[in-house]
Amino acid sequence: MRKNILTLIFLCAAGIGSAFAQNDNGLIGKARGAAHECLQPFHGNDWIVNASVNTLSICFVSGFIQEVMFTAQPANQGPVGGEEGHPPALPIVIAVVQFGCDGEIISSSCY
């Protein structure tokens, strides 16, 4: 009986974790569309653009207020003409998109 309860708890936790992971991909896709103009200068082989989903707060009834933050850093080109490549640069924040409790876009900011 105790084993069954622990197994059930584990399966529920795994299911919730995978649901949040799939949700993050959807949020990143929506945020990428909302911040398209902000991200445009960073397309190409010169930049590495990453996205991260942060939960800002929990909503009263259901859902979360979340933000997707896009960061970019120059791609390390490696040795050029026998010289060593530049050390990796710290990422810079290029855009932030915030989502409301129902997944609607609240704001989109370029930096």
C-alpha positions as CSV (number, residue, x, y, z in Angstrom):
1,M,0.0,0.0,0.0
2,R,2.8,2.4,1.0
3,K,4.7,1.5,-2.2
4,N,1.6,2.3,-4.3
5,I,1.1,5.7,-2.8
6,L,4.8,6.6,-3.3
7,T,4.6,5.4,-6.9
8,L,1.4,7.5,-7.5
9,I,3.1,10.6,-6.0
10,F,6.1,10.1,-8.2
11,L,4.0,9.7,-11.3
12,C,2.0,12.8,-10.6
13,A,5.2,14.9,-10.0
14,A,6.7,13.6,-13.2
15,G,3.5,14.4,-15.1
16,I,3.3,18.0,-13.7
17,G,7.0,18.5,-14.5
18,S,6.6,17.4,-18.1
19,A,3.5,19.5,-18.5
20,F,5.4,22.6,-17.4
21,A,8.3,21.8,-19.8
22,Q,5.9,21.6,-22.8
23,N,4.3,24.8,-21.6
24,D,7.7,26.5,-21.6
25,N,8.2,25.7,-25.3
26,G,4.8,27.2,-26.1
27,L,5.5,30.3,-24.2
28,I,8.9,30.7,-25.8
29,G,7.3,30.4,-29.2
30,K,4.7,33.0,-28.5
31,A,7.3,35.3,-26.9
32,R,9.6,34.9,-30.0
33,G,6.7,36.1,-32.2
34,A,5.9,39.1,-29.9
35,A,9.6,40.1,-29.7
36,H,10.4,39.5,-33.4
37,E,11.6,43.0,-34.0
38,C,13.8,43.0,-30.9
39,L,15.4,39.7,-32.0
40,Q,15.9,40.5,-35.7
41,P,19.4,42.2,-35.3
42,F,20.7,39.1,-33.5
43,H,19.9,36.5,-36.2
44,G,22.9,34.9,-37.9
45,N,26.1,33.1,-37.0
46,D,27.5,36.0,-35.0
47,W,25.1,35.7,-32.0
48,I,23.9,32.9,-29.7
49,V,20.3,33.7,-28.6
50,N,18.9,31.9,-25.6
51,A,15.4,32.0,-23.9
52,S,14.5,31.3,-20.3
53,V,11.0,31.2,-18.7
54,N,10.7,32.7,-15.2
55,T,7.6,32.5,-13.0
56,L,7.0,35.9,-11.4
57,S,3.9,35.1,-9.3
58,I,1.0,32.7,-8.9
59,C,-2.5,33.8,-9.9
60,F,-5.4,33.8,-7.5
61,V,-7.6,31.2,-9.2
62,S,-5.2,29.4,-11.6
63,G,-2.1,29.9,-13.7
64,F,1.0,32.0,-13.2
65,I,2.4,35.3,-14.3
66,Q,5.5,34.4,-16.3
67,E,8.1,36.2,-18.3
68,V,10.3,35.0,-21.1
69,M,13.7,36.6,-21.2
70,F,15.9,36.5,-24.3
71,T,19.6,36.9,-23.9
72,A,22.3,37.1,-26.6
73,Q,26.1,36.7,-26.6
74,P,28.6,36.9,-29.4
75,A,29.5,33.5,-30.8
76,N,33.1,32.5,-30.2
77,Q,34.7,32.4,-33.6
78,G,37.8,30.5,-32.4
79,P,41.3,31.1,-33.7
80,V,41.6,33.4,-36.7
81,G,44.9,33.5,-38.5
82,G,46.7,31.6,-35.8
83,E,45.6,33.9,-33.1
84,E,43.5,32.7,-30.1
85,G,39.8,33.5,-30.1
86,H,38.3,36.0,-27.8
87,P,37.1,34.8,-24.4
88,P,33.3,34.3,-24.2
89,A,31.4,37.4,-23.4
90,L,28.6,37.7,-20.8
91,P,25.1,37.5,-22.2
92,I,23.1,40.7,-22.6
93,V,19.3,40.9,-22.2
94,I,17.8,41.9,-25.5
95,A,14.0,41.3,-24.9
96,V,11.5,40.5,-22.2
97,V,7.9,39.3,-22.8
98,Q,5.5,39.0,-19.9
99,F,2.4,36.7,-19.8
100,G,-0.7,37.0,-17.7
101,C,-2.6,34.4,-15.8
102,D,-4.4,33.1,-18.9
103,G,-1.3,33.1,-21.1
104,E,-2.1,36.4,-22.7
105,I,0.8,38.8,-23.6
106,I,0.9,41.6,-21.1
107,S,4.0,43.4,-22.3
108,S,7.0,43.1,-24.6
109,S,10.1,45.2,-24.1
110,C,13.3,45.6,-26.2
111,Y,16.6,46.5,-24.6
